[in-house]
Amino acid sequence: MIMIRPPCEIVVWYVIPAIMSELAKELLKRGMKQKEISELLDITQPAVSQYVSDKRGHGIKFNDDV
């Protein structure tokens, strides 16, 4: 039996984490500290660390235009 995931599930499990990961990495490159990023994005500092180290949100890669 093949399971087809609804689009909303794909967005929640893959797209949003990928966006958060790219955003956290970019803010870190611009000199923000992980704690500041966590407060800005309303997530925990360990979550920021996982996004930056590709332990979360690494399922989708965006091109430079995005």
N, C-alpha and C positions, 0 to 999 in steps of 0.2 A: 504494500500500500504506500503510495506516494503522498507525503504531506505537503500541501501548498500553504505557505504562510501568507496571511493577509498583509497588504502594504503597510498598515499601521504598525504591525509587529516588526517588520523589516526596518522601518524608520526608527522605532524605539531601540531596537537591539543593535543596529549597525550605523545608521546615518547620523543620529544625534551624537553618539559617542565619538564618531570620526570627526565631526565638526568641533566638538569640545576639545579633542586631542589637538587638532590643528590650531585652534584658538589659543590653547594653553601654551603650546610651543612658540607661537608667534609673540605672545605677550612676554614670555620668558626671554626670547631673543631681544626684545625691546627694553630689557632691563628690570622688569617687574620681578618681585620675589614670589615664590610659590604661595606664601601666606596671603599676599596681596591679590594674587590671581584667584585663590580659593574664595576670598571674600567677595571679589567682583563677580565671580560666576556662581556664587552661593553653593559651593561644594566644599568638601573637606580638603585639607592640604594633602593628605595621603592620596586622594583621588587625583589631584593635580599631578603628583609625582608619578602615578600610574599612567596617566595620559601622556606625560612627557617621555616616559621610558617605554612607550608602546606596549604596556601590559593591558591597556584598555584602548578601545577606539582605533585599532590598527587594521580593521577589516576592509576599509575603503580608503583609497588614496585619491586625492584631488589633484588636478593639474594646476599649473600656475595661474590660469585665468580665473579659477574659482577662488 
